[in-house]
Amino acid sequence: MVYVGHKPLIEGEKVVLRPFKDEDFPFIEECLKDPEVLKLTGSSSDFNRESTLRWYNTRNEQTDRLDLAIVDQSQGFLVGEVVVNLYDEKNHSMNFRILIGPRGRNRGLGTETTQLIVDYIFNNTTLNELTLSVFDFNPRAKHVYEKVGFEIVSIDKNDLEFEGEWIDSINMKLEKESWLKRKNT
């Protein structure tokens, strides 16, 4: 197991990644109800406000996962979340995911967040790799992941049914060794 109970404050040029605060909830609620977020994450539109609020109120207490708010520096409020979770003991790896809501899209916030969290994880833990899955109808996210150094390792065919069509899920990983090589070039 990798301990990720410390919830850091990570500052970039465009974003700050930080633990969740009570005043973030209306903004995360907006993100979680956004039709594009629902589509690109394969999520359900069912939303229980009370259970979701309870969930976010416990994120800062977790020691086996890292959940951070993504705050837009220019606007000063939450525009998404970044998560590192699901420890894989065999590969000494964890899963990475990011969600950017409507107020944070198309401005490079996702790219900077992804780079910041990858750098943080590989500088501050002993993890060998980060893994992720991205749906094939999300080329913008796939491009960001590749730009940061993630590589495709497999494809799960017909993983999600969306509006009557089957969508593939692309599985990617970034090994610490590859990250180090990129950092040193």
Disulfide bonds with the S-S distance in Angstrom:
none
